[in-house]
Amino acid sequence: MCIVYPSGTSLVNYKIIINMTLYHYTSLENLPLIVRKDGYLEFLLTDYMDFDDPSEGKKMWEVIRDVDKKWVEDIWERFVISFCIENDNLAMLKEYANNASGVVLAINSDYLDRGTLFQCRYDLSIVNHIKDRILRIKEDFKDRDKETDWRANTQERAYIKREMAKLLAIKDPHYNYEQEWRLRMSGRMENVVFQFKRGRLRQRYPLIVDIKALEKIYVGPNNSPSVIDEIKMYLRYTTIPKMDVEILKVPYRSR
């Protein structure tokens, strides 16, 4: 199930789409780590505070700080993985598929059912609208019961967490070319794994999906045709030996 937000600043109303194909860009080296031999796909989700785009983490931290710093550890569905609506986005191939030498995995969205799957919005002004709603919820509770700590009220906390989760749908307009969708989900901290990336130790959360979710594998254009044979050789050791593998015919210049 996919959530599609309408235009404008509201993230309250949305429509639902089922059985949608989304695309995950990654390196060739990651292919056997994601497409496991035991009949499952394994994705590593990113903690929202470790987003590569610094403007996203900064904006979310500003909202969290203004409400209460404890939300950093308490937010719902804090782990995120990105997909794209397009399988032949050259900018995405260069940035996320190892300079177009990686692969694009076609994933059926109906198998991504353990969290919330949603379309990103490229409008940072929405952040202020979310912040205003959160602060109104907080102040409304204080006005109704001044002797009780607002954080102790379960209903208000649920409303605030729901609003804060919407922050994960907001991106800088400069990244509009990514046409990104995200899956966000919660997870038990004891299941978190760690990776060194760009000189930092980062939290990752494993998401295990039935391999039936994989519809097709596309190979980046910065590859020789022999890569398809090598991928098919690996797939013979998995439960999908006849998976369709195709090299993308996107115009690509290596220089």
TAURNOR-V652455 format. One line per field, one symbol per residue. phi: phi as a letter, one per 40 degrees, with the letter a starting at -180 (. if undefined). A space follows every 10 residues. Layout:
phi=???
//
This chain:
phi=.bbbcccgcc bccabbbbfb cbbbcacccc dcccccccgb bbbbcccccb dccccccccc cccccccacc cdcbccfcbb bbbbcbbbcc cccccbbffg bcbbccbccc ccbcabbacc bbacccdccc dccccccccc ccccaccbcd cccccccccc ccccccdccb bcdcbdccfc bbbbacaccc ccbbbcafgb cbcbbcbbbd cccccabbbc ccacdccccc cccccccbcb cbdcbbccbc dbbcb
//
